[in-house]
Amino acid sequence: MPAVDTACAEAVDLAREAAESTAWPQPVGEHLGHRAEGDRVVTHYFGCLDPAYSGWRWAVTVARAARAKNVTVSECVLLPGDEAMLAPPWVPWLERLRPGDLGPGDLLPTAPDDVRLAPGFTQTSEYADRQAEWEPGLGRVRVLSQEGRDEAAERWYDGVGGPRAPIAASAPAQCSTCGFYVPLAGELRQVFGVCANEYASDDGRVVSADHGCGAHSEALPLPAVSEHNPPVIDELGYEVVPAGGDEDAALDDEALGHS
């Protein structure tokens, strides 16, 4: 720890003047102390009263040359304190990128050492895509590596097209038995395919063989809504009507031709 230079330590007013000049129009708080940075170099700390920088402090470094009496200001900066609000740690853009962020006109370069890709001539396993047989010098420079296929399969299986999706829980049957299920080529065809039903929510998307939805090709049609039959009139029965008074009797006689 270097010794504190007396002249630099006593230059509080000089350091405050530099802090106030930099912080203007905001005022500067009280003197918080000083610290020796080196031979004849001392940093003075002042409180920051700017509401936008709560918990920060002004740091003014003063120094003097050897065998000199005049102290001068070296730099004046705003530094965070223990309770200062700071921005989150910097994250490279490639790590911040999320699916769906790529828009029209955007370019997403792939690193040369991306483990998801490998030269086509190296993918010669028994279950590799047949395209790898003709790709060296004739087609794509790189194809999916085994690790790349495993990552894609895990991501698809755990996503909205997998068996644990909410829509698959109430499906009448799995996609593997659906007529609209188009299996993928290569090794991935054992587990994945593409939905070709335009009325399904997964149309044109990769789905697992044990996924499902209500648009299954063999789903049983719902029974038609039952309708009530037309009312039946009982023409064989009769209704007993109590006899009326004299006026009703006279009307019955006239109806029979009696006077």
Secondary structure, DSSP 8 states (H G I E B T S, - for coil): -----HHHHTTHHHHHHHHHHHHTTS-EEEEEEEEEEETTEEEEEEEE--GGGTTEEEEEEEE--TT----EEEEEEEEE-TT---------HHHH--TT---TT------TT-TTEEEGGG--STTS-GGGGT-TTTS-SEEE-HHHHHHHHHHHHTSTTSTTSHHHHT-SS-GGG-TTEEE-SGGGGGTEEEE--TTSTTBTSEEETT---TT-TT-----------------S---------HHHHHHHHHHHT--
